[in-house]
Amino acid sequence: MFADRAKIFIRSGRGGDGHCSFRRELYVPNGGPDGGDGGRGGDLIFEVDKGLNTLVDYRHKRKYAAGDGEQGGKRRCHGKDGKDLVLRVPEGTVIKEFKTGKVVADMSGDNKRQVVLKGGKGGLGNMHFATSTMQVPKYAQPGQPAMELEVQLELKVIADVGLVGFPNVGKSTLLSRVTNADPKIANYHFTTLNPNLGVVDLDGAKGFVMADIPGLIEGASEGVGLGHEFLRHIERTKMMIHVVDAAGTEGRDPVDDIHKINAELQAYNADIASRPQVIAANKTDLIYSEDEDPVERLKAEFEPQGIKVFPISGVTGSGLKELLYYVSAQLDKMDSKTLVFEQEYFPEEELIYEDLPYTVEREEDAFVVEGPKIEKMLGYTNLDSEKGFAFFQKFLKDSGILERLEAEGIEEGDTVRMYGLQFDYYK
C-alpha cells in the first residue's frame, strides 16, 4: 500500500532539573552551594532519507519522543543531556500542524535536515543563585518543559512535469515508454492508485522528472473518490501534460475531458491551474473515423489559448519525440528550483503564546513572575542573542505581563524576578 499521509504525535525532551545541595566536607563547616545544572532535553529532528519513497513506517507507530535531560547532581555535577531523535522521511514530505493545517517544515530542495521541536533547557543548580545578601540559596531552577505537537505528514511528489487525465487514457503507457519507470499497465477502468515517477533522458536537451498522477474524476477537488490524495501530488509540478484519448475508445469526448480537468484544478488550487500546459492527444493509432479529425478539434479549441496539442501514440511511439523536446524547452525557460512551501507555523512562538496561567506577586525586594507560561518562554528563548531578547520584550508586552506589573505598582528601577532570571524594570 502506497502511504503518502500519516498523523503522528511528536515531543522534544524535557530539560533536567537543577540540583539544590551544599558542600559538606571535613573542616569546611560552612560550605557554599554546589548544586549542578540539569541536562538539556533532546531535539526532535526531521531528516530526508533518499532511500525512502513512502510514509508507511509512520502508519504503524504514532508517538515519537526525544530523550529527557538528567537532573543535576551534587558537587556541581552537570546532568546528562537528553538524546536527540531523528525521524527520517522521503524527500518531498511536508510537515503540517494537525489542527490548523499550517506548514511547519517542507523537507524539499535544500532543506535536508530541520530541528522541528527544540529540547528544553536544563535548570540551573543553586550554585548560580548565591549573592552577597543570600549566601545559602535553597532554590534550584526546574528544567524547561518539552515541546509537543500533533502533526500531519504529507508526501507531495517532486516532479517537473505531471501527467493528468481521466482513468484509462494511457498515462501509464506513456510514462513507461519515455522514462525508466515501470508502472503496472492494464485496462483498468478505475484508476492508477499510486503516483509513478520516471526520469526522461533526451539527446542534446535537458532531461526532467515526470510523474503519472493518479487519474482524476469529476468532483476530485471536493474530495470525491480519492481526489485530494491525487491532486496533492501536482502541487510541485512546473508544467502539466493533459493526456486525452483522442480516439474516444471509451466513449469520452477529449475536448470535454480537458475542460473538466481544468475545472477540477481551478477549484482545488487556482495557482496550479494557471501553470503551463500541453495536450498529448493519445491513441492516434486507433483513430479510424472519417468524420471530423479529433486532433484538429483539440487544436482549434486550445491552441488559440496558447496550449499546444501534440498527436501521439503511447503504443507505437509516434509524436513522442516532438512532445518531449517541446516540454524540455519550456522547462528551460522556468525557474529550476523545486517549489518549497514556506513555513507558516513556528512551534516556539505558537506554543509560548498558549493560554497558560502565570502569577505576579510583590515581595519585599522584587516583583516575582511565575507560572508554566513563563517557564516555557524562558526555556525556548535565547536571551543572550539580540533577536531572542527582542522576542522576550515582545512576549512580556503581548502576553499582558507588563500591564500586570504596572497594575501592581512597579516603578522604574524596580527588580523583576522570573525563576533564574533577574532584571531591572525600565520603560
C-alpha positions as a Markdown table, in Angstrom:
| # | Residue | x | y | z |
|---|---|---|---|---|
| 1 | Met | 0.0 | 0.0 | 0.0 |
| 2 | Phe | 1.4 | 3.4 | -1.0 |
| 3 | Ala | 1.3 | 5.6 | 2.1 |
| 4 | Asp | 1.5 | 9.3 | 1.4 |
| 5 | Arg | -0.1 | 10.6 | 4.6 |
| 6 | Ala | 0.4 | 9.9 | 8.3 |
| 7 | Lys | -0.7 | 11.6 | 11.5 |
| 8 | Ile | 1.8 | 11.4 | 14.4 |
| 9 | Phe | 2.5 | 12.9 | 17.8 |
| 10 | Ile | 6.0 | 14.4 | 18.4 |
| 11 | Arg | 7.7 | 15.6 | 21.5 |
| 12 | Ser | 11.1 | 17.0 | 22.3 |
| 13 | Gly | 12.9 | 16.2 | 25.5 |
| 14 | Arg | 12.3 | 18.0 | 28.8 |
| 15 | Gly | 15.3 | 19.7 | 30.5 |
| 16 | Gly | 16.7 | 18.2 | 33.6 |
| 17 | Asp | 16.1 | 20.0 | 36.9 |
| 18 | Gly | 18.9 | 21.9 | 38.6 |
| 19 | His | 20.1 | 20.4 | 41.9 |
| 20 | Cys | 20.0 | 22.1 | 45.3 |
| 21 | Ser | 22.8 | 20.9 | 47.6 |
| 22 | Phe | 25.6 | 22.3 | 49.8 |
| 23 | Arg | 29.3 | 21.5 | 50.1 |
| 24 | Arg | 29.8 | 19.3 | 53.2 |
| 25 | Glu | 33.4 | 18.3 | 53.9 |
| 26 | Leu | 35.5 | 17.8 | 57.0 |
| 27 | Tyr | 37.0 | 21.1 | 58.2 |
| 28 | Val | 34.6 | 23.1 | 55.9 |
| 29 | Pro | 31.7 | 23.7 | 58.2 |
| 30 | Asn | 30.0 | 26.4 | 56.1 |
| 31 | Gly | 30.5 | 25.1 | 52.5 |
| 32 | Gly | 28.6 | 27.1 | 49.9 |
| 33 | Pro | 26.0 | 25.8 | 47.4 |
| 34 | Asp | 27.3 | 23.2 | 44.9 |
| 35 | Gly | 24.1 | 22.0 | 43.1 |
| 36 | Gly | 24.8 | 21.2 | 39.4 |
| 37 | Asp | 22.8 | 22.1 | 36.4 |
| 38 | Gly | 20.3 | 19.8 | 34.7 |
| 39 | Gly | 21.0 | 18.4 | 31.2 |
| 40 | Arg | 19.4 | 19.8 | 28.0 |
| 41 | Gly | 16.4 | 17.9 | 26.6 |
| 42 | Gly | 16.9 | 16.2 | 23.2 |
| 43 | Asp | 15.7 | 17.9 | 20.0 |
| 44 | Leu | 13.1 | 16.3 | 17.7 |
| 45 | Ile | 14.6 | 16.4 | 14.1 |
| 46 | Phe | 13.3 | 15.5 | 10.7 |
| 47 | Glu | 15.8 | 14.4 | 8.0 |
| 48 | Val | 15.5 | 13.5 | 4.4 |
| 49 | Asp | 16.3 | 9.9 | 3.5 |
| 50 | Lys | 16.8 | 9.3 | -0.3 |
| 51 | Gly | 16.2 | 5.6 | 0.2 |
| 52 | Leu | 12.5 | 6.2 | 1.3 |
| 53 | Asn | 9.6 | 6.8 | -1.0 |
| 54 | Thr | 6.6 | 6.4 | 1.2 |
| 55 | Leu | 5.5 | 7.2 | 4.8 |
| 56 | Val | 4.5 | 3.7 | 5.6 |
| 57 | Asp | 6.7 | 3.5 | 8.7 |
| 58 | Tyr | 4.6 | 6.2 | 10.3 |
| 59 | Arg | 1.4 | 4.2 | 9.9 |
| 60 | His | 2.5 | 1.6 | 12.5 |
| 61 | Lys | 3.9 | 3.9 | 15.2 |
| 62 | Arg | 2.2 | 7.2 | 16.1 |
| 63 | Lys | 4.2 | 8.6 | 19.1 |
| 64 | Tyr | 7.8 | 9.8 | 19.0 |
| 65 | Ala | 9.7 | 11.5 | 21.8 |
| 66 | Ala | 13.3 | 12.7 | 22.2 |
| 67 | Gly | 15.2 | 11.9 | 25.4 |
| 68 | Asp | 14.8 | 14.0 | 28.6 |
| 69 | Gly | 17.8 | 15.7 | 30.2 |
| 70 | Glu | 19.0 | 14.3 | 33.5 |
| 71 | Gln | 18.8 | 16.1 | 36.8 |
| 72 | Gly | 22.0 | 17.9 | 38.0 |
| 73 | Gly | 23.9 | 16.4 | 40.9 |
| 74 | Lys | 26.0 | 17.3 | 44.0 |
| 75 | Arg | 29.4 | 18.8 | 43.7 |
| 76 | Arg | 28.5 | 20.9 | 40.7 |
| 77 | Cys | 27.8 | 17.8 | 38.6 |
| 78 | His | 26.0 | 18.5 | 35.3 |
| 79 | Gly | 23.2 | 16.3 | 34.3 |
| 80 | Lys | 23.5 | 14.3 | 31.1 |
| 81 | Asp | 21.8 | 15.8 | 28.0 |
| 82 | Gly | 18.8 | 14.0 | 26.5 |
| 83 | Lys | 19.3 | 12.1 | 23.2 |
| 84 | Asp | 18.1 | 13.8 | 20.0 |
| 85 | Leu | 15.5 | 11.9 | 18.0 |
| 86 | Val | 15.9 | 11.9 | 14.2 |
| 87 | Leu | 12.9 | 11.0 | 12.1 |
| 88 | Arg | 13.7 | 10.0 | 8.5 |
| 89 | Val | 11.2 | 10.9 | 5.8 |
| 90 | Pro | 11.2 | 10.8 | 2.0 |
| 91 | Glu | 12.2 | 13.9 | 0.1 |
| 92 | Gly | 9.1 | 16.0 | -0.6 |
| 93 | Thr | 7.5 | 15.4 | 2.8 |
| 94 | Val | 5.5 | 18.4 | 4.2 |
| 95 | Ile | 5.0 | 18.6 | 7.9 |
| 96 | Lys | 1.9 | 20.4 | 9.0 |
| 97 | Glu | 0.4 | 21.3 | 12.4 |
| 98 | Phe | -2.6 | 19.0 | 12.5 |
| 99 | Lys | -5.3 | 21.3 | 13.8 |
| 100 | Thr | -4.5 | 24.4 | 11.7 |
| 101 | Gly | -3.0 | 22.7 | 8.6 |
| 102 | Lys | -0.2 | 25.3 | 8.7 |
| 103 | Val | 3.2 | 24.2 | 7.3 |
| 104 | Val | 5.8 | 23.5 | 10.0 |
| 105 | Ala | 8.5 | 22.3 | 7.6 |
| 106 | Asp | 8.9 | 21.2 | 4.0 |
| 107 | Met | 11.6 | 18.6 | 3.5 |
| 108 | Ser | 12.4 | 19.6 | -0.1 |
| 109 | Gly | 15.0 | 21.5 | -2.1 |
| 110 | Asp | 18.0 | 22.4 | 0.1 |
| 111 | Asn | 16.2 | 21.6 | 3.3 |
| 112 | Lys | 17.5 | 18.1 | 4.1 |
| 113 | Arg | 17.5 | 18.4 | 7.9 |
| 114 | Gln | 15.5 | 20.6 | 10.3 |
| 115 | Val | 15.0 | 20.8 | 14.1 |
| 116 | Val | 11.3 | 21.0 | 14.4 |
| 117 | Leu | 11.0 | 20.9 | 18.2 |
| 118 | Lys | 13.8 | 22.1 | 20.4 |
| 119 | Gly | 14.5 | 20.3 | 23.7 |
| 120 | Gly | 14.0 | 22.2 | 27.0 |
| 121 | Lys | 17.0 | 23.9 | 28.6 |
| 122 | Gly | 18.3 | 22.3 | 31.8 |
| 123 | Gly | 17.6 | 24.1 | 35.0 |
| 124 | Leu | 20.4 | 25.9 | 36.9 |
| 125 | Gly | 21.7 | 24.5 | 40.1 |
| 126 | Asn | 21.6 | 26.5 | 43.3 |
| 127 | Met | 25.3 | 27.4 | 43.0 |
| 128 | His | 24.2 | 30.1 | 40.5 |
| 129 | Phe | 21.9 | 31.9 | 42.9 |
| 130 | Ala | 24.3 | 32.8 | 45.7 |
| 131 | Thr | 24.7 | 36.5 | 46.2 |
| 132 | Ser | 26.3 | 38.7 | 48.8 |
| 133 | Thr | 22.9 | 39.0 | 50.6 |
| 134 | Met | 21.7 | 35.4 | 50.0 |
| 135 | Gln | 24.7 | 33.1 | 50.6 |
| 136 | Val | 22.6 | 30.0 | 51.2 |
| 137 | Pro | 20.1 | 29.8 | 48.3 |
| 138 | Lys | 17.7 | 26.9 | 48.8 |
| 139 | Tyr | 16.3 | 27.2 | 45.3 |
| 140 | Ala | 17.3 | 25.4 | 42.1 |
| 141 | Gln | 15.7 | 26.1 | 38.7 |
| 142 | Pro | 13.4 | 23.4 | 37.3 |
| 143 | Gly | 14.2 | 22.1 | 33.8 |
| 144 | Gln | 12.2 | 23.7 | 31.0 |
| 145 | Pro | 9.3 | 21.7 | 29.7 |
| 146 | Ala | 9.2 | 19.7 | 26.5 |
| 147 | Met | 7.5 | 20.9 | 23.3 |
| 148 | Glu | 4.9 | 18.6 | 21.9 |
| 149 | Leu | 2.9 | 18.8 | 18.7 |
| 150 | Glu | 0.4 | 16.7 | 16.7 |
| 151 | Val | 1.4 | 16.8 | 13.0 |
| 152 | Gln | 0.2 | 15.6 | 9.7 |
| 153 | Leu | 2.9 | 14.3 | 7.3 |
| 154 | Glu | 2.1 | 14.6 | 3.6 |
| 155 | Leu | 4.3 | 13.3 | 0.8 |
| 156 | Lys | 4.0 | 15.6 | -2.2 |
| 157 | Val | 5.7 | 14.1 | -5.2 |
| 158 | Ile | 8.7 | 16.1 | -6.6 |
| 159 | Ala | 8.4 | 16.1 | -10.4 |
| 160 | Asp | 9.0 | 18.8 | -13.1 |
| 161 | Val | 6.1 | 17.5 | -15.2 |
| 162 | Gly | 2.8 | 15.9 | -14.2 |
| 163 | Leu | 0.7 | 13.7 | -16.4 |
| 164 | Val | -3.0 | 14.4 | -15.8 |
| 165 | Gly | -6.1 | 12.9 | -17.3 |
| 166 | Phe | -9.1 | 10.7 | -16.7 |
| 167 | Pro | -8.5 | 6.9 | -16.0 |
| 168 | Asn | -7.5 | 4.7 | -18.9 |
| 169 | Val | -6.4 | 7.4 | -21.3 |
| 170 | Gly | -2.8 | 6.0 | -21.5 |
| 171 | Lys | -0.8 | 7.9 | -18.9 |
| 172 | Ser | 1.0 | 4.9 | -17.5 |
| 173 | Thr | 1.8 | 3.6 | -21.0 |
| 174 | Leu | 3.2 | 7.0 | -22.0 |
| 175 | Leu | 5.3 | 7.1 | -18.8 |
| 176 | Ser | 6.7 | 3.6 | -19.3 |
| 177 | Arg | 7.6 | 4.4 | -22.9 |
| 178 | Val | 9.5 | 7.6 | -22.3 |
| 179 | Thr | 11.1 | 7.0 | -18.8 |
| 180 | Asn | 12.8 | 4.4 | -16.7 |
| 181 | Ala | 9.5 | 3.9 | -14.7 |
| 182 | Asp | 7.9 | 0.5 | -14.5 |
| 183 | Pro | 4.2 | 1.2 | -13.7 |
| 184 | Lys | 1.5 | -1.6 | -13.8 |
| 185 | Ile | -0.3 | -1.3 | -17.1 |
| 186 | Ala | -3.7 | -2.8 | -17.8 |
| 187 | Asn | -7.2 | -1.8 | -18.9 |
| 188 | Tyr | -8.2 | -0.5 | -15.5 |
| 189 | His | -11.4 | 1.4 | -15.6 |
| 190 | Phe | -10.9 | 2.8 | -12.2 |
| 191 | Thr | -7.5 | 4.4 | -11.9 |
| 192 | Thr | -3.8 | 4.0 | -11.0 |
| 193 | Leu | -3.7 | 4.3 | -7.2 |
| 194 | Asn | -0.1 | 5.3 | -6.8 |
| 195 | Pro | 1.8 | 8.1 | -8.4 |
| 196 | Asn | 4.7 | 6.8 | -10.5 |
| 197 | Leu | 7.9 | 8.8 | -11.2 |
| 198 | Gly | 10.3 | 8.4 | -14.1 |
| 199 | Val | 13.3 | 10.3 | -15.5 |
| 200 | Val | 13.1 | 11.4 | -19.1 |
| 201 | Asp | 16.6 | 11.4 | -20.8 |
| 202 | Leu | 16.9 | 13.4 | -24.1 |
| 203 | Asp | 19.8 | 13.6 | -26.5 |
| 204 | Gly | 21.1 | 17.2 | -26.8 |
| 205 | Ala | 18.5 | 18.5 | -24.3 |
| 206 | Lys | 18.0 | 18.7 | -20.6 |
| 207 | Gly | 16.2 | 15.7 | -19.0 |
| 208 | Phe | 13.4 | 16.1 | -16.5 |
| 209 | Val | 11.3 | 14.1 | -13.9 |
| 210 | Met | 7.8 | 13.1 | -15.0 |
| 211 | Ala | 5.1 | 11.8 | -12.7 |
| 212 | Asp | 2.0 | 9.9 | -13.6 |
| 213 | Ile | -0.6 | 11.5 | -11.3 |
| 214 | Pro | -3.4 | 9.1 | -10.5 |
| 215 | Gly | -6.4 | 9.6 | -12.6 |
| 216 | Leu | -8.8 | 12.4 | -11.8 |
| 217 | Ile | -12.6 | 12.1 | -11.7 |
| 218 | Glu | -15.3 | 14.8 | -11.6 |
| 219 | Gly | -15.6 | 16.2 | -8.1 |
| 220 | Ala | -12.0 | 15.4 | -7.2 |
| 221 | Ser | -11.4 | 18.9 | -5.9 |
| 222 | Glu | -14.2 | 18.3 | -3.4 |
| 223 | Gly | -12.6 | 15.1 | -2.2 |
| 224 | Val | -14.8 | 12.8 | -4.2 |
| 225 | Gly | -13.2 | 9.4 | -4.7 |
| 226 | Leu | -9.5 | 9.9 | -3.8 |
| 227 | Gly | -9.5 | 13.5 | -5.2 |
| 228 | His | -7.4 | 15.3 | -2.6 |
| 229 | Glu | -5.0 | 12.3 | -2.4 |
| 230 | Phe | -4.3 | 12.7 | -6.1 |
| 231 | Leu | -4.3 | 16.5 | -6.5 |
| 232 | Arg | -1.8 | 16.9 | -3.7 |
| 233 | His | 0.9 | 15.4 | -5.9 |
| 234 | Ile | 0.7 | 18.0 | -8.7 |
| 235 | Glu | 1.3 | 20.9 | -6.3 |
| 236 | Arg | 5.1 | 21.0 | -7.0 |
| 237 | Thr | 4.9 | 20.4 | -10.8 |
| 238 | Lys | 6.1 | 23.2 | -13.0 |
| 239 | Met | 4.1 | 22.0 | -16.1 |
| 240 | Met | 1.3 | 19.6 | -16.9 |
| 241 | Ile | 0.7 | 17.3 | -19.8 |
| 242 | His | -3.0 | 16.6 | -20.3 |
| 243 | Val | -3.3 | 13.1 | -21.7 |
| 244 | Val | -6.6 | 12.5 | -23.6 |
| 245 | Asp | -7.9 | 9.6 | -25.6 |
| 246 | Ala | -8.2 | 11.3 | -29.0 |
| 247 | Ala | -9.8 | 8.1 | -30.5 |
| 248 | Gly | -12.6 | 8.1 | -27.9 |
| 249 | Thr | -12.2 | 4.4 | -27.4 |
| 250 | Glu | -14.0 | 4.7 | -24.0 |
| 251 | Gly | -16.8 | 6.9 | -25.5 |
| 252 | Arg | -15.3 | 10.0 | -23.9 |
| 253 | Asp | -15.0 | 13.4 | -25.6 |
| 254 | Pro | -11.3 | 14.6 | -25.4 |
| 255 | Val | -12.3 | 18.3 | -25.6 |
| 256 | Asp | -14.8 | 18.0 | -22.8 |
| 257 | Asp | -12.3 | 16.0 | -20.7 |
| 258 | Ile | -9.8 | 18.8 | -20.7 |
| 259 | His | -12.4 | 21.4 | -19.7 |
| 260 | Lys | -13.5 | 19.1 | -16.8 |
| 261 | Ile | -9.9 | 18.5 | -15.5 |
| 262 | Asn | -9.1 | 22.2 | -15.7 |
| 263 | Ala | -12.3 | 23.0 | -13.7 |
| 264 | Glu | -11.1 | 20.5 | -11.0 |
| 265 | Leu | -7.6 | 22.1 | -10.9 |
| 266 | Gln | -9.1 | 25.6 | -10.7 |
| 267 | Ala | -11.4 | 24.5 | -7.9 |
| 268 | Tyr | -8.6 | 22.8 | -5.9 |
| 269 | Asn | -5.8 | 25.5 | -6.5 |
| 270 | Ala | -6.0 | 28.4 | -8.9 |
| 271 | Asp | -2.2 | 28.7 | -8.9 |
| 272 | Ile | -1.8 | 25.1 | -10.2 |
| 273 | Ala | -4.5 | 25.7 | -12.9 |
| 274 | Ser | -2.5 | 28.7 | -14.2 |
| 275 | Arg | 0.7 | 26.8 | -14.8 |
| 276 | Pro | 1.8 | 26.0 | -18.3 |
| 277 | Gln | 0.0 | 23.1 | -20.0 |
| 278 | Val | 0.4 | 21.0 | -23.1 |
| 279 | Ile | -2.0 | 18.4 | -24.6 |
| 280 | Ala | -1.0 | 14.9 | -25.6 |
| 281 | Ala | -3.7 | 13.6 | -27.9 |
| 282 | Asn | -3.0 | 9.9 | -27.3 |
| 283 | Lys | -4.2 | 6.7 | -29.1 |
| 284 | Thr | -4.0 | 8.4 | -32.6 |
| 285 | Asp | -3.2 | 4.9 | -33.9 |
| 286 | Leu | -6.8 | 3.9 | -33.1 |
| 287 | Ile | -8.5 | 6.9 | -35.0 |
| 288 | Tyr | -10.4 | 5.3 | -37.9 |
| 289 | Ser | -13.3 | 7.8 | -38.1 |
| 290 | Glu | -13.6 | 9.5 | -41.5 |
| 291 | Asp | -15.6 | 12.3 | -39.9 |
| 292 | Glu | -14.1 | 15.3 | -38.1 |
| 293 | Asp | -10.5 | 14.8 | -37.0 |
| 294 | Pro | -10.4 | 14.9 | -33.2 |
| 295 | Val | -6.9 | 16.2 | -33.1 |
| 296 | Glu | -7.9 | 19.2 | -35.3 |
| 297 | Arg | -10.8 | 19.8 | -32.9 |
| 298 | Leu | -8.4 | 19.9 | -30.0 |
| 299 | Lys | -6.1 | 22.3 | -31.8 |
| 300 | Ala | -8.9 | 24.6 | -32.8 |
| 301 | Glu | -10.2 | 24.7 | -29.2 |
| 302 | Phe | -7.0 | 25.1 | -27.2 |
| 303 | Glu | -4.1 | 26.4 | -29.4 |
| 304 | Pro | -5.6 | 29.9 | -29.5 |
| 305 | Gln | -5.3 | 29.8 | -25.7 |
| 306 | Gly | -1.6 | 29.1 | -26.0 |
| 307 | Ile | -1.9 | 25.4 | -25.2 |
| 308 | Lys | 0.0 | 23.3 | -27.8 |
| 309 | Val | -1.5 | 20.0 | -29.0 |
| 310 | Phe | 0.7 | 17.0 | -29.9 |
| 311 | Pro | -0.8 | 13.9 | -31.6 |
| 312 | Ile | 0.9 | 10.9 | -30.1 |
| 313 | Ser | 0.7 | 7.2 | -29.7 |
| 314 | Gly | 2.0 | 5.6 | -26.4 |
| 315 | Val | 1.9 | 2.2 | -28.1 |
| 316 | Thr | 3.8 | 3.0 | -31.4 |
| 317 | Gly | 5.8 | 5.9 | -30.1 |
| 318 | Ser | 4.8 | 8.3 | -32.8 |
| 319 | Gly | 4.9 | 12.0 | -31.9 |
| 320 | Leu | 6.6 | 11.4 | -28.5 |
| 321 | Lys | 9.9 | 13.0 | -29.6 |
| 322 | Glu | 8.3 | 16.2 | -30.6 |
| 323 | Leu | 6.3 | 16.4 | -27.3 |
| 324 | Leu | 9.2 | 15.7 | -25.0 |
| 325 | Tyr | 11.6 | 18.2 | -26.7 |
| 326 | Tyr | 8.9 | 20.9 | -26.6 |
| 327 | Val | 8.4 | 20.2 | -22.8 |
| 328 | Ser | 12.1 | 20.3 | -22.2 |
| 329 | Ala | 12.4 | 23.7 | -24.0 |
| 330 | Gln | 9.6 | 25.1 | -21.9 |
| 331 | Leu | 11.1 | 23.9 | -18.7 |
| 332 | Asp | 14.4 | 25.6 | -19.6 |
| 333 | Lys | 12.6 | 28.9 | -19.5 |
| 334 | Met | 11.3 | 28.3 | -16.0 |
| 335 | Asp | 13.0 | 28.5 | -12.5 |
| 336 | Ser | 14.8 | 25.3 | -12.0 |
| 337 | Lys | 14.4 | 25.3 | -8.2 |
| 338 | Thr | 12.0 | 22.9 | -6.6 |
| 339 | Leu | 8.8 | 24.5 | -5.3 |
| 340 | Val | 9.2 | 24.6 | -1.5 |
| 341 | Phe | 6.3 | 25.5 | 0.8 |
| 342 | Glu | 7.1 | 28.4 | 3.2 |
| 343 | Gln | 6.9 | 27.8 | 6.9 |
| 344 | Glu | 3.7 | 29.1 | 8.4 |
| 345 | Tyr | 3.7 | 27.6 | 11.9 |
| 346 | Phe | 6.6 | 28.3 | 14.3 |
| 347 | Pro | 6.3 | 25.9 | 17.2 |
| 348 | Glu | 8.5 | 28.0 | 19.6 |
| 349 | Glu | 6.3 | 31.1 | 19.2 |
| 350 | Glu | 2.9 | 29.3 | 18.9 |
| 351 | Leu | 3.5 | 27.2 | 22.0 |
| 352 | Ile | 4.8 | 30.0 | 24.1 |
| 353 | Tyr | 1.6 | 32.0 | 23.5 |
| 354 | Glu | -0.6 | 29.2 | 24.6 |
| 355 | Asp | -3.2 | 30.3 | 27.2 |
| 356 | Leu | -1.3 | 29.1 | 30.3 |
| 357 | Pro | -1.6 | 30.7 | 33.7 |
| 358 | Tyr | 1.0 | 32.9 | 35.4 |
| 359 | Thr | 1.2 | 34.9 | 38.7 |
| 360 | Val | 2.6 | 38.3 | 39.5 |
| 361 | Glu | 3.4 | 38.9 | 43.2 |
| 362 | Arg | 5.1 | 41.8 | 45.0 |
| 363 | Glu | 7.8 | 40.8 | 47.5 |
| 364 | Glu | 10.0 | 43.0 | 49.7 |
| 365 | Asp | 12.9 | 43.3 | 47.2 |
| 366 | Ala | 11.3 | 42.3 | 43.9 |
| 367 | Phe | 8.3 | 41.6 | 41.7 |
| 368 | Val | 8.1 | 37.8 | 41.2 |
| 369 | Val | 6.5 | 36.4 | 38.0 |
| 370 | Glu | 6.0 | 32.6 | 37.9 |
| 371 | Gly | 3.9 | 30.0 | 36.1 |
| 372 | Pro | 4.2 | 27.5 | 33.2 |
| 373 | Lys | 3.8 | 30.2 | 30.6 |
| 374 | Ile | 7.0 | 31.9 | 31.9 |
| 375 | Glu | 8.8 | 28.6 | 32.2 |
| 376 | Lys | 8.1 | 27.8 | 28.5 |
| 377 | Met | 9.2 | 31.2 | 27.3 |
| 378 | Leu | 12.5 | 31.1 | 29.2 |
| 379 | Gly | 13.1 | 27.5 | 28.0 |
| 380 | Tyr | 12.6 | 28.3 | 24.3 |
| 381 | Thr | 14.3 | 31.7 | 24.1 |
| 382 | Asn | 18.0 | 32.5 | 23.9 |
| 383 | Leu | 18.1 | 35.8 | 25.8 |
| 384 | Asp | 21.9 | 36.2 | 25.1 |
| 385 | Ser | 21.1 | 37.0 | 21.4 |
| 386 | Glu | 19.7 | 40.3 | 20.2 |
| 387 | Lys | 16.8 | 38.6 | 18.4 |
| 388 | Gly | 16.0 | 36.5 | 21.5 |
| 389 | Phe | 15.9 | 39.5 | 23.8 |
| 390 | Ala | 13.7 | 41.4 | 21.4 |
| 391 | Phe | 11.3 | 38.4 | 21.3 |
| 392 | Phe | 11.4 | 38.3 | 25.2 |
| 393 | Gln | 10.4 | 42.0 | 25.3 |
| 394 | Lys | 7.6 | 41.5 | 22.8 |
| 395 | Phe | 6.4 | 38.4 | 24.8 |
| 396 | Leu | 6.1 | 40.5 | 28.0 |
| 397 | Lys | 4.0 | 43.1 | 26.3 |
| 398 | Asp | 1.8 | 40.8 | 24.2 |
| 399 | Ser | 1.0 | 38.4 | 27.0 |
| 400 | Gly | -0.1 | 41.2 | 29.3 |
| 401 | Ile | 2.7 | 40.7 | 31.9 |
| 402 | Leu | 3.9 | 44.3 | 31.7 |
| 403 | Glu | 0.4 | 45.5 | 32.1 |
| 404 | Arg | 0.0 | 43.3 | 35.2 |
| 405 | Leu | 3.3 | 44.6 | 36.7 |
| 406 | Glu | 2.2 | 48.2 | 36.2 |
| 407 | Ala | -1.1 | 47.4 | 37.9 |
| 408 | Glu | 0.8 | 46.0 | 40.9 |
| 409 | Gly | 2.6 | 49.4 | 41.1 |
| 410 | Ile | 6.0 | 48.7 | 39.6 |
| 411 | Glu | 8.3 | 51.7 | 39.1 |
| 412 | Glu | 11.4 | 52.3 | 37.1 |
| 413 | Gly | 14.4 | 50.7 | 38.6 |
| 414 | Asp | 12.4 | 48.0 | 40.5 |
| 415 | Thr | 13.6 | 44.4 | 40.2 |
| 416 | Val | 11.7 | 41.7 | 38.4 |
| 417 | Arg | 12.5 | 38.0 | 39.1 |
| 418 | Met | 11.4 | 35.1 | 36.8 |
| 419 | Tyr | 12.8 | 31.9 | 38.1 |
| 420 | Gly | 16.6 | 32.2 | 37.5 |
| 421 | Leu | 16.3 | 35.5 | 35.5 |
| 422 | Gln | 16.5 | 38.8 | 37.3 |
| 423 | Phe | 16.4 | 42.3 | 35.7 |
| 424 | Asp | 15.5 | 45.9 | 36.5 |
| 425 | Tyr | 12.4 | 47.4 | 35.0 |
| 426 | Tyr | 12.6 | 50.4 | 32.7 |
| 427 | Lys | 10.1 | 51.7 | 30.2 |
